Amino acid sequence: MIHTRVCDVLGIVHPIAQAGMARQQTSAELVAAVSAAGGLGILGCLGRPADEAVAEIRRIRALTDRPFGVNFVLHLLDEDTFAACLAERVPVFSFFRGDPAEAVARARETGAVTLHQVTTVEEATQACVAGVDVLVAQGTEAGGHQGPVPLMSLLPDVTTVAQERPVLAAGGIVDGSGLAAVLCLGAAGALMGTRFLATPECPASPAHKAAILRARPGATVASGIFDMIWGNEWPGVQARALRNALTARWGGREGELRARRSEALAALQMAESTGDFEEMILLAGEGSGRISEIRPAGEVVQTVVTDAARILSEWGARVAP
Ligand SMILES: Cc1cc2nc3c(=O)[nH]c(=O)nc-3n(C[C@H](O)[C@H](O)[C@H](O)COP(=O)(O)O)c2cc1C
């Protein structure tokens, strides 16, 4: 059992949160399984219409009475979906990218606790000014869109800026040793995305899950090509995904890709329909290389905490004051 300040602030048992990944990778089943196990499940709302978000929130509430969250990427925020989640009085709102001041104020008016994921010390300072309750320090190891700084460098600086606010660490954490390590660096807990992709409850495609299990350390690459193909706007931000034939073909050829975007998008859509993971965009973090099996999300929460507690107590017993 590991109890930290983030457990009190979020009303959870274990200091573990499941990242609010996008519509294709989070569902009521995943969120409820993590929350029911004592962690914080977060429903991704990027690309999710308001009526679907409300239906998922109600399904989460039918599955568990534990706290859960919803996630919004601020520069792509869908006002209808955000307003619907506020009206549902979701207990936790998590944000990423941009100044969270307005969104935080609106969430707090409903009594929600707020989280903001940051990738630099400057973003952490801005989040504190905005009155965020919990910061997430996201290292460059993270899957999906991420920042430039490795977690081991970023985390201690973010905890300094955060002062009394708890900080969750994110990026490359997939097991108990990862949780133990970030607690030693000053975090109050861990937020994991990729580890929860490899669970039966996660709605990610079977090809995505299979590719994560096959991955070895070094199997991912951060690049701007993914958004270029999708036609998404994440100015100045790269996303991390598994290396495959698609990344080998287009990596470093952004100029040509821009001109041949519709061809690349058609090839991607074809690969998605056939499940050809060499030609798909498979967002995932550097921790993929250490995930070897699909495990139920609740078991992931329990195992990560139990293993971290064992590692910390074994080390504590070896240290002379
Ligand atoms: C497939 C995938 C989709 C993601 N989508 C989002 C998102 O919609 N909003 C967000 O705030 N973060 C998103 N992230 C980033 C996570 O919030 C988190 O920082 C990351 O998963 C942590 O690193 P890890 O994957 O190594 O655990 C995504 C990550 C992945 C792997």
The ligand as a Tripos MOL2 file, in Angstrom:
@<TRIPOS>MOLECULE
LIG
   31    33     1     0     0
SMALL
NO_CHARGES

@<TRIPOS>ATOM
      1 C1         -2.3950    6.3170  -27.7220 C.3       1 LIG1
      2 C2         -2.2150    7.5590  -26.9010 C.ar      1 LIG1
      3 C3         -3.1320    8.5990  -27.0040 C.ar      1 LIG1
      4 C4         -2.9850    9.7460  -26.2090 C.ar      1 LIG1
      5 N1         -3.9480   10.7280  -26.2730 N.ar      1 LIG1
      6 C5         -3.8920   11.7470  -25.3820 C.ar      1 LIG1
      7 C6         -4.9700   12.6850  -25.2920 C.ar      1 LIG1
      8 O1         -5.9680   12.6150  -26.0160 O.2       1 LIG1
      9 N2         -4.8830   13.6630  -24.3470 N.ar      1 LIG1
     10 C7         -3.8060   13.7670  -23.4980 C.ar      1 LIG1
     11 O2         -3.8010   14.6390  -22.6350 O.2       1 LIG1
     12 N3         -2.7650   12.9260  -23.5980 N.ar      1 LIG1
     13 C8         -2.7930   11.8980  -24.4890 C.ar      1 LIG1
     14 N4         -1.7510   11.0060  -24.5360 N.ar      1 LIG1
     15 C9         -0.5730   11.2000  -23.6670 C.3       1 LIG1
     16 C10        -0.8430   10.7130  -22.2630 C.3       1 LIG1
     17 O3         -1.5900   11.7090  -21.5790 O.3       1 LIG1
     18 C11         0.4040   10.4480  -21.4150 C.3       1 LIG1
     19 O4          1.2000   11.5790  -21.3200 O.3       1 LIG1
     20 C12         1.2690    9.3090  -21.9230 C.3       1 LIG1
     21 O5          0.4930    8.2090  -22.2990 O.3       1 LIG1
     22 C13         2.2620    8.9070  -20.8390 C.3       1 LIG1
     23 O6          3.2840    8.1390  -21.3650 O.3       1 LIG1
     24 P1          3.2090    6.5440  -21.5290 P.3       1 LIG1
     25 O7          2.3250    6.3220  -22.6990 O.co2     1 LIG1
     26 O8          4.6190    6.1720  -21.7670 O.co2     1 LIG1
     27 O9          2.6460    5.9800  -20.2720 O.co2     1 LIG1
     28 C14        -1.8730    9.8660  -25.3380 C.ar      1 LIG1
     29 C15        -0.9600    8.8090  -25.2490 C.ar      1 LIG1
     30 C16        -1.1140    7.6710  -26.0090 C.ar      1 LIG1
     31 C17        -0.1190    6.5360  -25.8590 C.3       1 LIG1
@<TRIPOS>BOND
     1     1     2 1
     2     2     3 ar
     3     2    30 ar
     4     3     4 ar
     5     4     5 ar
     6     4    28 ar
     7     5     6 ar
     8     6     7 ar
     9     6    13 1
    10     7     8 2
    11     7     9 ar
    12     9    10 ar
    13    10    11 2
    14    10    12 ar
    15    12    13 ar
    16    13    14 ar
    17    14    15 1
    18    14    28 ar
    19    15    16 1
    20    16    17 1
    21    16    18 1
    22    18    19 1
    23    18    20 1
    24    20    21 1
    25    20    22 1
    26    22    23 1
    27    23    24 1
    28    24    25 2
    29    24    26 1
    30    24    27 1
    31    28    29 ar
    32    29    30 ar
    33    30    31 1
@<TRIPOS>SUBSTRUCTURE
     1 LIG1         1 GROUP 0 **** ****
